[in-house]
Amino acid sequence: MKTKIFVVLLLSFCTLPIMAAEKASDVGEMFTKGVYDVKLRLAFEYSDVENGNVNPAKGLTLSSYVGFRTAEYEGFSLYAQVHNLWKLDDRYDDDARPGQGGKKDGEYDVIADPDGTRIQQLYGDFTMIPETKVRIGRQEILLDDVRFIGNIGWRNTAQAFDAITLTNTSIKDTKIFLGYIDQIATILFEEAEYDGIWLANVNYTGFKGHSQTAFAYLVDSESDNEKSAKDTATYGFRLNGAFDSLKYDMTYAHQTDYQDSEDRNLDFFQGYVGYDFGGFEPGIGYSYIDGSDEADEQAFDTLFSTAHKYNGWADQFLKTNGGGLKDGLQDFYASLKFKALGMNFGIIYHYFDTTESHTYSNSYGQEIDFVASKKLAKNLTATAKLAYYDATDDSDNPTKDELVFWLRLDYSFSAPIADPFAIN
């Protein structure tokens, strides 16, 4: 079933304008007072996985997002954004699913950046109700720390959702977010349909320096197979903030049956504590992601998260999205963030263990991650990032040794359409 939300909005765009913060006195001013925005990323990625005779992947891509936001008129505004990804050097398999016919499938290691063009975002905002915004159409949704719902922004094509969302701030220090999704535009330029995904997220910031969030995410996939259905009900909370220089961040979630799934009784936890010495922040953390009691059942599903942000940048554990990590995961890590020479640095060490034992009973392995970034100009940032994963020497280990390196230049700006050279 093609999404009704997106089709209706797309037809609307044939006769209506597009979106912005400024007020317009008539329909014409929605355009003349609108704002356009541009994001460009030149990215090089190298990936070498220990997997036989497959060549290391080398990819150079140019990613662009060009958007236009109208001014608001009578409580209504619009936004449209087009995304394109060009391959400048395509010595890589662009499909993360082996055997699915991706570019040069089997010849190179995977970099999940297929080339293509699509409408990335296309939505209308309605603000007629005080302190409430209703958004209808294709949109990127980032909730909390994107651990369950995010846009996978690290990849060069972001994830987007065909959705209806509502944000309300009428209660002091409280933001209520509600959403319904029926289709997802994936990072592989594909579209995944769902019978329905319901989101509820309530954030309270009444205690200065602290944030408390409660959430519920209900997923009804199109599958009606009890064992393979991705149907889940996920309930949880997040607490984060700081006591002076002591920072903390903790999330707990419980996942149970919903719609066609059965026997789902799974838990998730992640916690971090760090101390900011003024530009120098050591920290320790732990995450626990439940596996499945039976080898043919689903593990805890981290849903539609920006999973690259967590559990090692070598992306050995992306199967947590979709509930495919049967043996579960325990991630013990220590990190250090600091500033020097006008740059931001980060170093993280991970030790990975299982939570279950089916055909594999050892630790997965360990990983060291490193990142350095520098703002070269007002709108230009350079980033270098490296991940080295060292798998435990066990024939049943589902993970493999991997070295990944990234080098990126990100440039972004926005300007009023009436004065296109007044770049902000």
QUIRA-V230195 format. One record per backbone hydrogen bond with DSSP energy under -0.5 kcal/mol. CO is the residue of the C=O (numbers start at 0). NH is the residue of the N-H. If there is no record, write none. Layout:
CO;NH / CO;NH
This chain:
2;6 / 3;7 / 4;8 / 5;9 / 6;10 / 7;11 / 8;12 / 10;13 / 11;14 / 11;15 / 17;77 / 18;34 / 21;71 / 25;29 / 26;29 / 26;30 / 27;30 / 27;31 / 28;32 / 29;70 / 30;33 / 33;416 / 34;68 / 35;414 / 36;66 / 37;412 / 38;64 / 39;410 / 40;42 / 40;62 / 41;408 / 42;60 / 43;406 / 44;58 / 45;404 / 46;56 / 47;402 / 48;50 / 50;53 / 54;108 / 56;46 / 57;90 / 58;44 / 59;87 / 59;88 / 60;42 / 61;85 / 62;40 / 63;83 / 64;38 / 65;81 / 66;36 / 67;79 / 68;34 / 71;23 / 72;75 / 74;126 / 75;72 / 76;124 / 77;69 / 78;122 / 79;67 / 80;119 / 80;120 / 81;65 / 82;117 / 83;63 / 84;115 / 85;61 / 85;87 / 88;59 / 89;91 / 90;57 / 91;93 / 92;110 / 93;95 / 95;97 / 96;99 / 101;104 / 103;106 / 103;107 / 106;54 / 108;92 / 110;112 / 115;84 / 117;82 / 117;119 / 120;80 / 121;137 / 122;78 / 123;135 / 124;76 / 125;133 / 128;131 / 130;168 / 132;134 / 132;166 / 133;125 / 134;164 / 135;123 / 136;162 / 137;121 / 138;160 / 142;145 / 145;305 / 147;303 / 148;142 / 150;158 / 151;154 / 159;184 / 160;138 / 160;162 / 161;181 / 161;182 / 162;136 / 163;179 / 164;134 / 165;177 / 166;132 / 167;175 / 170;173 / 172;204 / 174;176 / 174;202 / 175;167 / 176;200 / 177;165 / 178;198 / 179;163 / 180;196 / 181;193 / 182;161 / 183;185 / 183;191 / 184;159 / 185;188 / 189;185 / 190;192 / 191;183 / 195;219 / 196;180 / 197;217 / 198;178 / 199;215 / 200;176 / 201;213 / 202;174 / 203;211 / 205;207 / 206;209 / 208;241 / 210;239 / 211;203 / 212;237 / 213;201 / 214;235 / 215;199 / 216;218 / 216;233 / 217;197 / 217;219 / 218;220 / 218;231 / 219;194 / 219;195 / 223;225 / 224;228 / 225;261 / 231;218 / 232;234 / 232;255 / 233;216 / 234;253 / 235;214 / 236;251 / 237;212 / 238;249 / 239;210 / 240;247 / 241;243 / 242;245 / 244;246 / 244;275 / 245;242 / 246;273 / 247;240 / 248;271 / 249;238 / 250;269 / 251;236 / 252;267 / 253;234 / 254;265 / 255;232 / 257;260 / 262;264 / 263;256 / 265;254 / 266;289 / 267;252 / 268;287 / 269;250 / 270;285 / 271;248 / 272;283 / 273;246 / 274;276 / 274;281 / 278;338 / 279;276 / 279;281 / 280;336 / 281;274 / 282;334 / 283;272 / 284;332 / 285;270 / 286;330 / 287;268 / 288;328 / 289;299 / 293;296 / 299;301 / 301;304 / 303;149 / 304;306 / 305;308 / 306;309 / 311;314 / 314;317 / 316;319 / 317;320 / 318;323 / 318;324 / 319;301 / 319;321 / 319;322 / 322;298 / 323;325 / 324;327 / 325;291 / 326;354 / 326;355 / 328;288 / 329;331 / 329;352 / 330;286 / 330;332 / 331;350 / 332;284 / 333;348 / 334;282 / 335;346 / 336;280 / 337;344 / 339;342 / 342;339 / 343;372 / 344;337 / 345;370 / 346;335 / 347;368 / 348;333 / 349;366 / 350;331 / 351;363 / 351;364 / 352;329 / 359;357 / 363;391 / 364;351 / 365;389 / 366;349 / 367;387 / 368;347 / 369;385 / 370;345 / 371;383 / 372;343 / 373;375 / 373;381 / 376;379 / 378;411 / 379;375 / 379;376 / 380;409 / 381;373 / 382;407 / 383;371 / 384;405 / 385;369 / 386;403 / 387;367 / 388;390 / 388;401 / 389;365 / 391;393 / 393;396 / 400;49 / 401;388 / 402;47 / 403;386 / 404;45 / 405;384 / 406;43 / 407;382 / 408;41 / 409;380 / 410;39 / 412;37 / 413;423 / 414;35 / 415;418 / 416;419 / 418;421 / 420;422
